[in-house]
Amino acid sequence: MSLFRKAARLSELRKSSPNYSAMKVCILTVTFFLYLLLGSVMFHHLESKHQEQDFRFVIDRLGSFYEKHRHCIDPAEISQIVEVVLLACKDGFHHLDNTTDILNGNITDRWDLPSSFFFSATVVTTIGYGRLSPQTRQGRNACILYALLGIPLTAILLKEVGHMFKDKGILILTKIRQSLMKIHKSKTFITIATAVVGFLVLYCILICLPALVFSYTEGWSYQDAHYFCFITLTTIGFGDHVVGGNNDRVIYQNQWSKWAFKILITLYLLCGLSILAIVFNALSSGSENKFAELYKKRKQSGNEDVSVIEIKEDPKPGMIPGTDINL
């Protein structure tokens, strides 16, 4: 079902059943805030103690440093050093090469062309790590204008790239479904198993395998690289792990290899985000159909004369046979 036809049918459904949209919004809103509440409790429990330990570590180091050099250093000077460090962190210097290079004035240009190229990619894809950000008024204004033009352009590109992968995705899921039908005849089992197997295959291609590459090129543990891939492709983009942050790696010693790697990462972002857009669209389509069916059954069980349009249709191009999933 095309996006236009789907939108038209859902619009007719909302007009024929005024309570449909209100009920759906209420359920989704309650679910959303419950999920946020769960996240707040979970992250508070996991991170609060670690934050306190880090804070105590810094205080203890500053205290021991002052006690050791109290006869030759004024406490005001220590405060000034801390202020300089905090200012540097605020301006984006979260990762500097090493202490020796800093003292000698040998600091890598964070805004060289390859790094600026990758920064531009994070802007138009809305990932926005925050590790590298404009600090001048002119740079920030230019970033706004650049994003206003670049984000719609990227959205169009992601849609077209997604269409390239859509048919192959349908073919793969159809083959998985046909293989599962030889094992079990239950439609519910086959639908769930197809979704699970498809998810695992996709997760390995987009997250697990690239994580191996990044763990090698960046010198990260596999867990950190896996975390980076997931946070990046979901466009969360915390910025605590960013490729190119370790200039000691061989791949960043040469400008040409640095350019090549930044371009490859950008292509990885485009392909990954396009495929995820297809997945999210499929999940949205399936949940929309199921919600409409549940709403219809609820109205029928209440013996109310409400005309509800059937969203589900026979499989058409762009749909996985035997399912409600529309790619």
N, C-alpha and C positions, 0 to 999 in steps of 0.2 A: 504494500500500500504506500503510495507516494506521500510525502510530507504534507502536500496541499490537501489531498483527499482525506488524510487522517485528521488534519486540523478542521476541515469542514464537517466531518462526521462528529467530532467531539464538540464542536460548536452547536450542532443540532441537538446533541445529547443534553448539553447544558441548558438550552432553551426549553426543551421538552420537560426537563426535570430541574427546576430551579434550585433544589436542595443539593444537587449533585456536586457542584463546585464548592459550596460552603462546607459540606461534609468532608470532601477530599482535603481542602485547605486546613480544616481543623485537625484532622487525623495526622496529616503531614507535619503541621506546626507542633503538635504535642509530641510526636515522635522525634522531631528535630531537637526540641529543648530537653527532652529526656536523654537523648544521645549526648548533648552538650554537658548535661549534669553528670552523666557517667564519665565523660572525658575529664571533667574538672576534678572529680574525686580520684580518678586513676592517676592522673599526672601529678596532682598534689601529693599523693602518697609516694609516688616513685621518685619525684625530683626535689621535693622540699628538703629532705635530709641531706641530699647531695649538695644542694646550693648552700646550706648552712656549713657543711664541711669545707667547701671551697672558700667561703667567706672567712672562716676561722683560720684556714691555711694562710691566706693573704695577710690577715692581721698578725698572726704569729711570726711570719717571715719579716714583716716590717718592724715588729717589736724587737725581734732578735737582732736585726740589722742595726736598729737604733741603739740598743744596749751595747753592741760591739763597738760602735763608732761614736758614742755619745760625746766623747771628749773632743772630737774633731769635726763633727757635723751638727749644724743647727737644725732642730726639728722643722723649722720653716722651710729649709732647703729640701728636706724629704717630702714635705707637703707639695712643694713646687714640682718635684719630679713626678709624684703621683698624679698631679693635675695634668702634666704634659702627656703622660701615658694614657690617662682617661680621654684627653682631647684627641689623641691619635686614634684610639679605638672608636670614638664618636665619628671621626672623619673617614673611617673605613679601613684603617690599618690593623685589621684583625690578625693578619699573618705577615710577619716580616721575615726576611730570609734567615738571619741569625744575628746574634749580638755583635760579633766581630765586624761583620759587614756594615752594621748600622753605625758603630763607633767610628769606622773608617770612612763613612759617607758613601759606601757602595750599596745603594738601594736600587733594586730592580724597578724599572719603569712599569707601573701598574696600568698605565694607559697607552701601552704600545699598540700597534695596529691589530695584531691577533687578539689581544685581550679586549680591545674596544669592539672588535667584530663580534666576539662572543657575548659581550655585554649587550650589544644591539640585539642579538638573538634572544637573550633573556627578557628584553623589554617587550618585543613584539609578540613573544609567546606567553607573556604575562607570568613567567616563572619568577623573575625578580628576586634573585638570591639576596641582594642587599650587601654582599661582601664588597662589591665595587659599585659605587653610586656617585653621581655628579655632586660636586661640592661648590661649584660656582653658580651664581645666579643665571648667567648665560647658559651654562650647561643644563641646569634644571629646566629652564624655559624651552630649550631645544629638545630636551627629553620628552616634554609634554607634547610638543608638536609632532615629534618623530613617532610617538606612540599613537597619537590620534590617526595618523595615516597608516602606520605599520600594523597595528592590531587588526583592523578590518581586512587588510591585504593578506595577513597571515591566516585569518579565519577562512578566507576564500581558498587559499592554497591548501590548508588542512582538509577542507571539504573535498577538493578535487583529488588530493592524494588518497584520501579515505576511499573514494570511489574506485581507485585502482586496486585497493586491497579487498574491497567488499565481495566481489565475485569469488576470489580465491578463498576468502573466509567461509562463504556459504558452501563452497565445494568441499572444504576440509571438514566442516561440521556435518555435512550430509554423509560423507564417508564414515565419520565416527558414528553417526546415528545408525547407518546401515550395518556396521560391524556389531554394534550393541544389540540390534534387533535379532541377530543370530544367537545371542546369549539369553536374552529375556524378552518376553512379549508385552510386558506391562508398559503402557504409554507413559505413565507417570515416572517409572523407573528410567526409561530410555531418555525422557526429556531432562531429568535431573542429572543422569550420568553423562549425557552429551554436554551439558553446561559445565559440569565439573571437569571433565577431560579437556574440553576446549579452553577453560580457564587456566588449567595447569600448563597446557602447551603454550598458550599466549604468555603466561607469566614467566616461563622459562626463556622464551625468545626475547621478551622486552626487558626483563629484570635480571634473571639469574645469569644468563650468558654475558650480557654487557658488564655485569658486576665483576666477572672474572677479568675482563679487559681493564677496567678501571682500577682494580686492586693491583694490577701489575704496573700500569702507567703512572699511577699516583702514589704507589707505595702504601696503600691502605690495607687494612685487614679486609677479608671478604665480607664480613658483617657490615663494616662501614661503607664499602662500595655498594652492597645490596641496599643499604639504607639510602645512599645518595640517589641511586637509580629510581627507587620508589618515590622519594620526596620530589625528585625532578619531574618525572612523567605525570605525577598527579598535580603538578604546578603549585605545590605547597611552597617549595623553595625557601627553606629556612636560611640557608647560607652558611651553616656550620661546616658543611663539606662542599667544596667547589673544585672542579677540575682546574688544573693550572696553578694551584696554590703552592705547590712545592717546586720551586725553580731549580732544585738540585737534581731533579730527574733528568735522565739523558734526553728524553723526547722534547724537553723545553730548552735545551742548550742551543739548538739551531733554530733560526727564525723560520726556515722553510718547513721543518718538521712540526714546529709549533703551529704554523698556519694550517698545515694539512690536518693536524689532529683537531684543531678548533672547527674546521669545516666538517670533518667527519662527525664530531659531536653534534653539530647543528643539524646534520642530516638525520642523525639518530633521534633528535628531538622531534623533527618534523614527522618522521615515520611513526614514532611511538605515540605522539599526541594524536595523529590521524587515526590510528588503530583504536586508541582508547575512546576517541569521539564516536566511532562506530559502535563500540561496546556499550557506552553510556546510552546511545540512542536506542540500541536494542533492548536494554534493560528498561528504559523509559516506556518504550512501546509495549513490552510485555506486561509491565505493571499497570499501564493504562487500560489494557484489555481486561486484565483480571479484576481490576477495581470496578470497571463498568459491569462485568458479569455479576460480581457480588452485589452491586447496587441494584441490579435488575431483580435478582433473586429476593433481596430484602423487600423490595416493593411488592413483588408478586406474593410473598408470604404474608404481607400485610393486607392483601386483597384490595390494593389501591389501583385505580385505573390510571396508570401512568405509562405513557408510551416511551420506551427506552430503545434507542437504536442499537442494533447488534453491531459491535465493532469488529468482531472476528469475521474473517472472510476466508475463502479458499486460498491456498497458497498461491502467491503471485511472485513474479520476479522480484528479488530483493528480500524474500522471506524464506526461512528455513522450513522445509517440508515437515508437516506433522507438529509444528509448534506455533506459538503466537509471537515468535521473535521476528521482528522486522528490522533488517539491516539497511 
